[in-house]
Protein backbone atom coordinates (compact mmCIF):
# COMPACT_ATOMS: atom_id res chain seq x y z
CA UNK A 1 0.00 0.00 0.00
CA UNK A 2 1.59 3.23 -1.14
CA UNK A 3 0.27 6.71 -0.49
CA UNK A 4 1.42 9.80 -2.33
CA UNK A 5 2.96 12.45 -0.09
CA UNK A 6 4.18 15.43 -2.10
CA UNK A 7 7.32 14.03 -3.69
CA UNK A 8 7.43 11.10 -1.29
CA UNK A 9 5.73 7.76 -1.01
CA UNK A 10 4.55 6.07 2.15
CA UNK A 11 4.79 2.31 2.37
CA UNK A 12 3.14 0.33 5.11
CA UNK A 13 6.01 -1.62 6.55
CA UNK A 14 5.13 -5.15 7.62
CA UNK A 15 8.28 -5.28 9.74
CA UNK A 16 11.97 -4.74 9.62
CA UNK A 17 12.72 -7.10 6.72
CA UNK A 18 15.82 -8.48 8.38
CA UNK A 19 14.41 -9.05 11.84
CA UNK A 20 10.61 -9.11 11.43
CA UNK A 21 10.17 -7.90 15.02
CA UNK A 22 7.02 -6.04 16.07
CA UNK A 23 6.37 -4.15 19.29
CA UNK A 24 3.17 -4.87 21.20
CA UNK A 25 3.22 -1.21 22.27
CA UNK A 26 2.86 0.07 18.69
CA UNK A 27 -0.54 -1.32 17.76
CA UNK A 28 -0.31 -0.26 14.13
CA UNK A 29 2.82 -1.37 12.36
CA UNK A 30 5.01 1.54 11.43
CA UNK A 31 5.23 3.38 8.18
CA UNK A 32 8.40 4.50 6.45
CA UNK A 33 8.65 7.58 4.28
CA UNK A 34 11.29 8.47 1.75
CA UNK A 35 11.94 11.90 0.22
CA UNK A 36 9.82 13.74 2.78
CA UNK A 37 9.40 17.45 3.18
CA UNK A 38 9.76 18.54 6.84
CA UNK A 39 7.41 21.48 6.16
CA UNK A 40 4.53 19.07 5.53
CA UNK A 41 3.88 18.36 9.23
CA UNK A 42 0.19 17.67 9.76
CA UNK A 43 -0.38 16.46 6.19
CA UNK A 44 -2.99 13.75 5.77
CA UNK A 45 -1.78 10.67 3.90
CA UNK A 46 -3.97 8.60 1.60
CA UNK A 47 -3.48 5.18 0.03
CA UNK A 48 -4.23 4.29 -3.60
CA UNK A 49 -7.87 3.62 -2.67
CA UNK A 50 -8.21 7.21 -1.32
CA UNK A 51 -8.50 5.98 2.27
CA UNK A 52 -6.75 7.96 4.99
CA UNK A 53 -3.78 5.99 6.32
CA UNK A 54 -2.31 8.55 8.72
CA UNK A 55 -0.96 11.97 9.53
CA UNK A 56 2.68 13.01 9.11
CA UNK A 57 4.13 14.41 12.37
CA UNK A 58 7.51 15.43 10.96
CA UNK A 59 9.36 12.22 11.80
CA UNK A 60 6.87 9.41 11.32
CA UNK A 61 3.30 8.67 10.33
CA UNK A 62 0.67 8.46 13.04
CA UNK A 63 -1.66 5.70 11.74
CA UNK A 64 -5.30 6.69 11.21
CA UNK A 65 -6.65 4.01 13.56
CA UNK A 66 -4.60 5.47 16.42
CA UNK A 67 -5.85 8.97 15.55
CA UNK A 68 -9.45 7.67 15.64
CA UNK A 69 -8.98 6.35 19.17
CA UNK A 70 -7.47 9.62 20.42
CA UNK A 71 -10.09 11.74 18.65
CA UNK A 72 -12.96 9.65 20.06
CA UNK A 73 -11.57 10.02 23.60
CA UNK A 74 -10.91 13.74 23.23
CA UNK A 75 -14.46 14.34 21.94
CA UNK A 76 -15.82 12.35 24.88
CA UNK A 77 -14.16 14.91 27.14
CA UNK A 78 -11.48 12.66 28.58
CA UNK A 79 -8.83 14.90 30.14
CA UNK A 80 -6.10 12.33 29.94
CA UNK A 81 -5.58 9.93 27.08
CA UNK A 82 -3.47 6.96 28.10
CA UNK A 83 -1.76 4.90 25.45
CA UNK A 84 -1.75 1.19 26.32
CA UNK A 85 1.47 -0.64 27.08
CA UNK A 86 1.87 -4.42 26.90
CA UNK A 87 5.65 -4.56 27.15
CA UNK A 88 6.82 -7.19 24.69
CA UNK A 89 8.04 -7.61 21.13
CA UNK A 90 7.30 -10.57 18.89
CA UNK A 91 7.89 -12.18 15.53
CA UNK A 92 5.56 -14.18 13.34
CA UNK A 93 6.35 -17.88 13.45
CA UNK A 94 8.25 -18.83 10.34
CA UNK A 95 6.97 -21.55 8.02
CA UNK A 96 9.13 -24.33 9.51
CA UNK A 97 8.24 -23.46 13.13
CA UNK A 98 4.55 -23.19 12.28
CA UNK A 99 4.57 -26.53 10.46
CA UNK A 100 6.55 -28.36 13.17
CA UNK A 101 4.27 -27.06 15.92
CA UNK A 102 1.09 -27.12 13.81
CA UNK A 103 0.50 -23.51 14.89
CA UNK A 104 -0.08 -21.35 11.82
CA UNK A 105 -0.27 -17.52 12.01
CA UNK A 106 0.86 -17.45 15.64
CA UNK A 107 3.58 -15.25 17.16
CA UNK A 108 6.69 -15.86 19.26
CA UNK A 109 7.79 -13.49 22.03
CA UNK A 110 11.36 -12.28 21.43
CA UNK A 111 11.74 -9.47 23.98
CA UNK A 112 10.14 -8.44 27.26
CA UNK A 113 10.60 -4.98 28.77
CA UNK A 114 11.67 -4.69 32.40
CA UNK A 115 8.87 -3.91 34.88
CA UNK A 116 6.31 -4.30 32.08
CA UNK A 117 2.81 -5.77 32.14
CA UNK A 118 4.12 -8.73 30.11
CA UNK A 119 6.83 -9.47 32.70
CA UNK A 120 4.37 -9.13 35.59
CA UNK A 121 1.96 -11.52 33.83
CA UNK A 122 4.70 -14.16 33.53
CA UNK A 123 5.22 -13.99 29.76
CA UNK A 124 8.66 -15.31 28.77
CA UNK A 125 10.90 -15.03 25.73
CA UNK A 126 10.13 -17.96 23.44
CA UNK A 127 6.46 -18.19 24.44
CA UNK A 128 4.13 -18.65 21.49
CA UNK A 129 0.96 -16.58 21.80
CA UNK A 130 -2.02 -18.51 20.44
CA UNK A 131 -4.99 -16.37 21.48
CA UNK A 132 -6.08 -13.22 23.30
CA UNK A 133 -9.23 -13.38 25.43
CA UNK A 134 -10.32 -16.56 23.66
CA UNK A 135 -9.88 -15.13 20.16
CA UNK A 136 -7.37 -17.12 18.12
CA UNK A 137 -4.64 -15.27 16.28
CA UNK A 138 -5.25 -15.89 12.59
CA UNK A 139 -4.23 -14.31 9.32
CA UNK A 140 -7.46 -12.29 9.40
CA UNK A 141 -7.25 -11.61 13.15
CA UNK A 142 -3.65 -10.62 13.89
CA UNK A 143 -2.23 -10.10 17.38
CA UNK A 144 -1.88 -6.44 16.51
CA UNK A 145 -5.61 -6.15 15.78
CA UNK A 146 -6.58 -8.08 18.90
CA UNK A 147 -4.45 -5.84 21.14
CA UNK A 148 -5.94 -2.65 19.63
CA UNK A 149 -9.20 -3.26 21.49
CA UNK A 150 -7.57 -2.99 24.95
CA UNK A 151 -6.76 0.17 26.85
CA UNK A 152 -4.68 1.01 29.89
CA UNK A 153 -6.09 -0.73 32.97
CA UNK A 154 -7.89 -3.46 31.01
CA UNK A 155 -7.22 -7.11 31.78
CA UNK A 156 -6.71 -9.67 29.05
CA UNK A 157 -5.99 -13.39 28.99
CA UNK A 158 -3.22 -14.80 26.83
CA UNK A 159 -3.14 -18.43 25.81
CA UNK A 160 0.50 -19.34 25.24
CA UNK A 161 2.51 -22.44 24.43
CA UNK A 162 5.75 -22.76 26.43
CA UNK A 163 7.90 -25.81 25.72
CA UNK A 164 4.85 -27.86 24.59
CA UNK A 165 2.82 -26.81 27.66
CA UNK A 166 -0.35 -24.75 27.22
CA UNK A 167 -0.60 -21.88 29.72
CA UNK A 168 -3.08 -19.10 30.42
CA UNK A 169 -1.68 -15.77 31.62
CA UNK A 170 -3.62 -12.75 32.82
CA UNK A 171 -2.09 -9.44 31.78
CA UNK A 172 -3.17 -6.05 33.09
CA UNK A 173 -2.51 -3.49 30.37
CA UNK A 174 -0.26 -0.67 31.51
CA UNK A 175 0.06 2.85 30.17
CA UNK A 176 2.96 4.36 28.28
CA UNK A 177 4.75 7.14 30.07
C-alpha angles and dihedrals in degrees: 000000000000126000124196114240111178102285092344136081127218118215123191103235114217090198143308097305093222099046106019090207121155128191119230087213093063101063094187115052112247129264126223124211129198127196094014128174112227089209090066095078109148094026116147115233124214132192125225090275091058092249118141110250100175153306125273111235097185097267106036143000119267103215116239094238090059090048089052091055093049093044092050091051094045092050089049087060098249107163095203125039112200120199112217121247124200098168107221142093125215146183130216112255109258121237095263094048092046092049095045092049095034088231110128122188093009127132135233122217111236103169137023122195119230115259090007130143089250092055092046090050091054098250112158136198108268095031113136113221110217103171145359118219091343095309112120119229106244137161088266094040107045124187088247091058093045092052092050091073094062127082135193110297095023120125122224135179121229122201107207138175114222117180092333092312120117113224136179117214128187114217125191108209113236130204128250115245 
